[in-house]
Amino acid sequence: MDDTPRSVERAHPKSLTDLFISFSVLALQGFGGVLAIAQRELVERKRWFTNEEFVEEWSVAQIMPGPNIVNLAIMIGQRYFGVRGVLAALAGMFTAPLIVVLSIALLYAQYASLPGVIGALRGMGAVAAGLVVATGLRLASSLKSSVMGVALNTVLGLLGFVAVALLRWPLVYVLLGLGGAACVLAYRKLDKEAPV
């Protein structure tokens, strides 16, 4: 059951402080990847996006150079508050995590060779992979409204998985190849559906 209100005015960051705090909280939760956390925070909790809008924004953030979540923070900050919003969102993304990472780096340098630390890090990697898969499944429902349809999107997703995970092709080539093909296919479908 989708409990997202459809008729309620879209929520958005209320101030630069709200933007800073929101991205600080999001950044502090993002160990090993932030897709699952970003979707939960920005769609389900904050309601700044619908699932469909989040997928579109995340797609743009992924093809831009740099970390996806930083690109998303820049886009949201710019949309609502201009350059000041960009700076507030970036400060939220980097301030607290920088302090945490520097503290962890000091501890890691002393305890990295302990078997318990090595096992804990491997376990965190498995959890992060599970979060990405779970979020992908949760966001799959947004494919119903895609112009290309569920079947074609599924085929493109599987081809991407095979190319990157199994064949170990460089991500940039897969993005250019499959992403370019997807853009052309979507454009053609939109062109056919456009009123004459």
C-alpha positions, 0 to 999 in steps of 0.5 A: 500500500502506497501511503504517499498523499497524492493531493497534498502540496509537494513538500520541499526544504523549508530553509537553508538550515533544513537543507543542511540538516537533511543532507547531514542526516542523510550523509551520516547514514550513508555507509557503503552507498546511499541509494537506499537511504536517499530514497527512504529519506527523500521520498518516504520520510521528507516527501520531497519526491515521488518514487518516479521523480526520485528515479528521474533525478537519481538517473541524472545524478548518476550520469554526471561526474562525481558522487551521485548523492553529491550531484543530487544535493547540488540539484536540490539545493539549486532548485530551491535556494540557488547558489546558497542552497547548493552551498548549504546542501554540500556543507551538509553532505561533507561537514559531519562525515568529514569529522567521522571519516577522519576519526575512523581513519585514525582508529583504522590505522591502529586496528585494521589488521585485527580479524574482527575488524576485517570480518566486520568490514566484509559484513558491512559490504554484504549489507550494503549490497543487500540495501541496493538490491532492496531499493532497486526492487522497491523502485521497480514499481516506477517502471510502470509509468516509463514510456519504454515499459517494464519489459524493455527496462528490465532487458536494459537493466539485465544487459547492464548487469551482465556487462558490468558484473559478469563481463567486467566491461568499464562502466563508462562504456556501458553507460554510453552504450546502453544509456545512449540506446535507452535515450534513442528508444525513449525518444522514438516512443515519445515521438510516436505518442506525440500528437500530430 
